[in-house]
Amino acid sequence: MTESDSLPTVSIVIPAYNEEAGIRHCLVAAIEQTVPAHEIIVVDNRSTDGTRAAVEAMQSAFPDANIRLVTQDAEQGITPTRNAGFNAATGTVIGRIDADSALSPDWVEQVQIAFSTGEFVAASGPVEYYDMPMRAFGHHADDTFRKIQVKLAGKYVFLFGTNMAITKEAWLAVRDKVCADREDLMHEDLDLAVHLALEGLKVGYVSAMVVGMSARRLDSSPKDYLYYVERFERTYAKHGIRDIRLLAPMAVFLGIYPALHAGRRLQEKRTAQQWGGRPKPVTGAE
Protein backbone atom coordinates (compact mmCIF):
# COMPACT_ATOMS: atom_id res chain seq x y z
CA MET A 1 0.00 0.00 0.00
CA THR A 2 1.37 3.41 -0.97
CA GLU A 3 1.24 6.49 1.25
CA SER A 4 -1.51 8.00 -0.92
CA ASP A 5 -3.61 4.87 -0.48
CA SER A 6 -3.50 5.31 3.31
CA LEU A 7 -4.68 8.92 3.21
CA PRO A 8 -8.39 9.72 3.61
CA THR A 9 -10.49 10.44 0.55
CA VAL A 10 -12.02 13.93 0.43
CA SER A 11 -15.46 14.84 -0.84
CA ILE A 12 -16.19 18.54 -1.42
CA VAL A 13 -19.73 19.76 -0.73
CA ILE A 14 -20.92 23.11 -2.12
CA PRO A 15 -24.42 24.32 -1.13
CA ALA A 16 -25.78 26.62 -3.83
CA TYR A 17 -28.73 28.96 -4.24
CA ASN A 18 -28.75 31.25 -7.27
CA GLU A 19 -24.98 31.10 -7.72
CA GLU A 20 -24.83 31.14 -11.51
CA ALA A 21 -22.37 34.05 -11.53
CA GLY A 22 -19.67 32.38 -9.43
CA ILE A 23 -20.15 28.63 -9.41
CA ARG A 24 -17.86 28.01 -12.40
CA HIS A 25 -14.99 29.85 -10.69
CA CYS A 26 -15.60 27.82 -7.54
CA LEU A 27 -15.65 24.52 -9.42
CA VAL A 28 -12.52 25.26 -11.43
CA ALA A 29 -10.58 25.86 -8.21
CA ALA A 30 -11.99 22.63 -6.75
CA ILE A 31 -10.93 20.71 -9.86
CA GLU A 32 -7.43 22.15 -10.23
CA GLN A 33 -5.96 20.52 -7.14
CA THR A 34 -2.56 18.96 -6.55
CA VAL A 35 -4.50 15.90 -5.34
CA PRO A 36 -7.94 15.37 -6.89
CA ALA A 37 -11.02 15.31 -4.71
CA HIS A 38 -12.88 12.02 -4.44
CA GLU A 39 -15.97 13.89 -5.66
CA ILE A 40 -17.33 17.43 -5.91
CA ILE A 41 -20.98 17.71 -4.87
CA VAL A 42 -23.01 20.81 -5.69
CA VAL A 43 -26.31 20.85 -3.79
CA ASP A 44 -28.83 23.04 -5.57
CA ASN A 45 -31.47 24.51 -3.28
CA ARG A 46 -34.36 25.78 -5.41
CA SER A 47 -32.22 28.02 -7.60
CA THR A 48 -34.21 30.14 -10.06
CA ASP A 49 -31.26 31.28 -12.18
CA GLY A 50 -28.83 29.30 -14.30
CA THR A 51 -26.99 27.57 -11.44
CA ARG A 52 -27.98 24.07 -12.52
CA ALA A 53 -27.14 24.72 -16.17
CA ALA A 54 -23.75 26.11 -15.17
CA VAL A 55 -22.96 23.00 -13.10
CA GLU A 56 -24.15 20.70 -15.88
CA ALA A 57 -21.89 22.54 -18.33
CA MET A 58 -18.96 21.97 -15.99
CA GLN A 59 -19.85 18.28 -15.73
CA SER A 60 -19.66 18.03 -19.51
CA ALA A 61 -16.44 20.03 -19.72
CA PHE A 62 -14.69 18.04 -16.96
CA PRO A 63 -16.08 14.49 -17.13
CA ASP A 64 -13.25 13.04 -15.04
CA ALA A 65 -13.71 15.45 -12.13
CA ASN A 66 -16.65 13.50 -10.68
CA ILE A 67 -18.87 16.56 -10.26
CA ARG A 68 -22.22 15.53 -8.83
CA LEU A 69 -25.34 17.69 -8.87
CA VAL A 70 -27.72 16.98 -5.98
CA THR A 71 -31.14 18.60 -5.67
CA GLN A 72 -32.51 19.67 -2.30
CA ASP A 73 -35.99 21.07 -2.86
CA ALA A 74 -37.70 19.94 0.35
CA GLU A 75 -36.77 23.07 2.31
CA GLN A 76 -35.22 26.43 1.60
CA GLY A 77 -32.12 27.09 3.66
CA ILE A 78 -28.44 26.45 4.14
CA THR A 79 -28.82 23.88 6.93
CA PRO A 80 -30.95 21.29 5.07
CA THR A 81 -28.93 21.92 1.93
CA ARG A 82 -25.65 21.27 3.73
CA ASN A 83 -27.13 18.19 5.37
CA ALA A 84 -28.20 16.78 2.00
CA GLY A 85 -24.68 17.22 0.68
CA PHE A 86 -23.07 15.64 3.73
CA ASN A 87 -25.46 12.70 3.53
CA ALA A 88 -24.69 12.21 -0.16
CA ALA A 89 -20.91 12.36 0.29
CA THR A 90 -19.02 9.07 0.04
CA GLY A 91 -15.51 10.22 0.97
CA THR A 92 -13.81 9.51 4.29
CA VAL A 93 -13.67 13.25 4.94
CA ILE A 94 -16.29 15.78 3.84
CA GLY A 95 -15.03 19.22 2.89
CA ARG A 96 -17.57 22.04 2.93
CA ILE A 97 -17.15 25.39 1.18
CA ASP A 98 -19.39 28.12 -0.22
CA ALA A 99 -20.29 28.67 -3.84
CA ASP A 100 -18.18 31.84 -3.93
CA SER A 101 -15.14 30.09 -2.46
CA ALA A 102 -11.90 29.47 -4.34
CA LEU A 103 -9.82 26.66 -2.86
CA SER A 104 -6.07 27.04 -2.75
CA PRO A 105 -4.51 24.53 -5.20
CA ASP A 106 -3.31 22.20 -2.41
CA TRP A 107 -6.44 22.37 -0.24
CA VAL A 108 -7.48 18.74 -0.73
CA GLU A 109 -3.91 17.61 -0.12
CA GLN A 110 -3.67 19.63 3.09
CA VAL A 111 -7.01 18.22 4.31
CA GLN A 112 -5.73 14.70 3.69
CA ILE A 113 -2.51 15.36 5.60
CA ALA A 114 -4.28 17.05 8.51
CA PHE A 115 -6.94 14.39 8.96
CA SER A 116 -4.53 11.49 8.57
CA THR A 117 -3.15 12.34 12.03
CA GLY A 118 -6.41 11.42 13.75
CA GLU A 119 -6.00 14.37 16.13
CA PHE A 120 -9.49 15.74 15.43
CA VAL A 121 -12.68 14.89 13.57
CA ALA A 122 -13.36 18.33 12.10
CA ALA A 123 -11.35 21.44 11.32
CA SER A 124 -11.40 24.85 9.70
CA GLY A 125 -8.66 26.96 8.15
CA PRO A 126 -8.04 30.61 7.30
CA VAL A 127 -9.48 32.60 4.41
CA GLU A 128 -8.17 35.34 2.17
CA TYR A 129 -10.50 37.79 0.48
CA TYR A 130 -9.84 37.73 -3.25
CA ASP A 131 -11.89 40.86 -3.92
CA MET A 132 -10.21 43.04 -1.30
CA PRO A 133 -6.87 44.91 -1.43
CA MET A 134 -3.79 43.63 0.44
CA ARG A 135 -4.83 40.01 0.07
CA ALA A 136 -1.70 38.57 1.67
CA PHE A 137 -2.01 40.86 4.67
CA GLY A 138 -5.69 39.94 5.06
CA HIS A 139 -4.79 36.24 4.99
CA HIS A 140 -2.17 36.69 7.71
CA ALA A 141 -4.54 38.76 9.87
CA ASP A 142 -7.35 36.24 9.47
CA ASP A 143 -5.09 33.30 10.35
CA THR A 144 -3.71 35.11 13.41
CA PHE A 145 -7.17 36.02 14.70
CA ARG A 146 -8.52 32.50 14.23
CA LYS A 147 -5.57 30.99 16.10
CA ILE A 148 -6.27 33.34 19.01
CA GLN A 149 -9.94 32.44 18.93
CA VAL A 150 -9.11 28.73 19.07
CA LYS A 151 -7.20 29.34 22.30
CA LEU A 152 -10.08 31.35 23.76
CA ALA A 153 -12.77 28.88 22.73
CA GLY A 154 -11.84 26.00 25.03
CA LYS A 155 -13.72 22.91 23.91
CA TYR A 156 -16.07 24.95 21.69
CA VAL A 157 -13.66 25.49 18.81
CA PHE A 158 -15.49 27.06 15.88
CA LEU A 159 -16.13 25.67 12.44
CA PHE A 160 -16.28 28.10 9.53
CA GLY A 161 -18.62 26.95 6.76
CA THR A 162 -16.63 28.66 4.03
CA ASN A 163 -13.62 26.50 4.83
CA MET A 164 -14.14 23.36 6.87
CA ALA A 165 -13.95 19.59 6.79
CA ILE A 166 -15.42 16.82 8.92
CA THR A 167 -15.04 13.06 8.89
CA LYS A 168 -18.02 11.15 7.56
CA GLU A 169 -18.01 9.13 10.78
CA ALA A 170 -18.30 12.26 12.93
CA TRP A 171 -21.11 13.61 10.74
CA LEU A 172 -23.06 10.40 11.15
CA ALA A 173 -22.60 10.69 14.92
CA VAL A 174 -24.25 14.11 15.13
CA ARG A 175 -26.48 14.51 12.07
CA ASP A 176 -29.64 13.58 13.97
CA LYS A 177 -28.76 16.03 16.75
CA VAL A 178 -27.78 19.21 14.89
CA CYS A 179 -30.42 21.93 14.97
CA ALA A 180 -32.73 22.29 11.97
CA ASP A 181 -32.89 26.07 12.59
CA ARG A 182 -35.93 26.57 10.38
CA GLU A 183 -36.26 30.09 11.78
CA ASP A 184 -32.82 30.85 10.28
CA LEU A 185 -31.48 32.44 13.47
CA MET A 186 -28.12 30.74 13.91
CA HIS A 187 -24.80 30.00 12.24
CA GLU A 188 -25.21 26.42 11.07
CA ASP A 189 -21.45 25.84 11.15
CA LEU A 190 -21.19 26.94 14.80
CA ASP A 191 -24.17 24.78 15.67
CA LEU A 192 -22.41 21.79 14.13
CA ALA A 193 -19.23 22.57 16.09
CA VAL A 194 -21.18 22.82 19.35
CA HIS A 195 -22.83 19.44 18.79
CA LEU A 196 -19.47 17.84 18.06
CA ALA A 197 -18.12 19.29 21.32
CA LEU A 198 -21.15 18.04 23.26
CA GLU A 199 -20.39 14.55 21.95
CA GLY A 200 -16.80 14.84 23.16
CA LEU A 201 -15.43 15.07 19.61
CA LYS A 202 -12.50 17.41 18.95
CA VAL A 203 -12.51 20.25 16.44
CA GLY A 204 -9.12 21.47 15.23
CA TYR A 205 -7.65 24.34 13.25
CA VAL A 206 -5.30 23.94 10.26
CA SER A 207 -3.47 27.00 8.93
CA ALA A 208 -2.50 25.13 5.74
CA MET A 209 -6.16 24.73 4.71
CA VAL A 210 -6.52 28.02 2.83
CA VAL A 211 -9.61 29.17 0.95
CA GLY A 212 -10.23 32.36 -0.99
CA MET A 213 -13.64 33.94 -0.49
CA SER A 214 -15.57 37.01 -1.48
CA ALA A 215 -16.04 39.89 0.96
CA ARG A 216 -19.53 40.44 -0.44
CA ARG A 217 -20.98 40.14 3.06
CA LEU A 218 -19.53 43.59 3.71
CA ASP A 219 -21.84 44.97 1.03
CA SER A 220 -24.85 44.26 3.29
CA SER A 221 -26.76 47.11 4.88
CA PRO A 222 -25.83 47.87 8.51
CA LYS A 223 -29.09 46.27 9.68
CA ASP A 224 -28.54 43.05 7.71
CA TYR A 225 -24.89 42.86 8.71
CA LEU A 226 -25.76 43.25 12.38
CA TYR A 227 -28.31 40.43 12.12
CA TYR A 228 -25.64 38.24 10.53
CA VAL A 229 -23.07 38.99 13.24
CA GLU A 230 -25.57 38.43 16.05
CA ARG A 231 -25.98 34.85 14.84
CA PHE A 232 -22.94 34.05 16.97
CA GLU A 233 -24.72 35.04 20.16
CA ARG A 234 -28.01 33.39 19.16
CA THR A 235 -26.26 30.11 18.31
CA TYR A 236 -24.49 29.79 21.64
CA ALA A 237 -27.55 31.01 23.59
CA LYS A 238 -29.64 28.30 21.92
CA HIS A 239 -27.41 25.72 23.60
CA GLY A 240 -27.21 27.50 26.95
CA ILE A 241 -23.56 28.44 26.40
CA ARG A 242 -22.73 31.84 27.83
CA ASP A 243 -19.03 32.53 27.54
CA ILE A 244 -18.07 36.03 26.48
CA ARG A 245 -14.80 34.74 24.99
CA LEU A 246 -16.77 32.93 22.30
CA LEU A 247 -18.25 36.25 21.16
CA ALA A 248 -14.89 37.78 20.23
CA PRO A 249 -15.65 37.41 16.48
CA MET A 250 -18.71 39.62 16.93
CA ALA A 251 -16.59 42.48 18.25
CA VAL A 252 -14.05 42.08 15.45
CA PHE A 253 -16.61 41.87 12.64
CA LEU A 254 -18.60 44.82 13.95
CA GLY A 255 -15.42 46.83 14.41
CA ILE A 256 -14.13 46.36 10.87
CA TYR A 257 -17.47 46.78 9.09
CA PRO A 258 -17.76 50.60 8.87
CA ALA A 259 -14.36 51.19 7.26
CA LEU A 260 -14.41 48.16 4.96
CA HIS A 261 -18.02 48.74 3.91
CA ALA A 262 -17.20 52.34 3.01
CA GLY A 263 -14.04 51.23 1.24
CA ARG A 264 -15.91 48.76 -0.93
CA ARG A 265 -18.48 51.39 -1.83
CA LEU A 266 -15.69 53.77 -2.81
CA GLN A 267 -13.93 51.09 -4.86
CA GLU A 268 -17.20 50.31 -6.63
CA LYS A 269 -17.60 53.98 -7.51
CA ARG A 270 -14.04 54.22 -8.79
CA THR A 271 -14.49 51.11 -10.92
CA ALA A 272 -17.66 52.54 -12.42
CA GLN A 273 -15.83 55.77 -13.22
CA GLN A 274 -12.93 53.85 -14.75
CA TRP A 275 -15.29 52.01 -17.08
CA GLY A 276 -17.22 55.13 -17.99
CA GLY A 277 -19.70 55.18 -15.13
CA ARG A 278 -23.31 56.03 -15.78
CA PRO A 279 -24.02 58.35 -18.69
CA LYS A 280 -24.89 61.85 -17.62
CA PRO A 281 -28.37 63.07 -18.48
CA VAL A 282 -28.57 65.33 -21.50
CA THR A 283 -29.48 68.86 -20.38
CA GLY A 284 -29.96 70.33 -23.79
CA ALA A 285 -28.73 70.40 -27.36
CA GLU A 286 -25.64 72.40 -28.15
Salt bridges, closest charged atoms under 4 A:
GLU19 OE2 - ARG216 NH2 3.04
GLU39 OE1 - ARG68 NH1 2.87
ASP44 OD2 - ARG52 NH1 3.76
GLU75 OE1 - ARG182 NE 2.92
ASP98 OD1 - ARG96 NH1 2.55
ASP100 OD2 - ARG216 NE 3.06
GLU128 OE2 - ARG135 NH2 2.94
GLU128 OE1 - HIS139 ND1 3.20
ASP131 OD2 - ARG264 NH2 3.76
ASP142 OD2 - ARG146 NE 2.63
ASP143 OD2 - LYS147 NZ 3.32
ASP184 OD1 - ARG231 NH1 3.10
GLU188 OE1 - ARG82 NH1 2.79
GLU188 OE2 - ARG96 NH2 2.47
ASP191 OD1 - HIS195 NE2 3.30
ASP191 OD1 - HIS239 NE2 2.94
GLU199 OE2 - LYS177 NZ 3.08
ASP219 OD1 - ARG264 NE 2.73
GLU230 OE1 - ARG234 NH1 3.81
ASP243 OD2 - ARG245 NH2 2.78
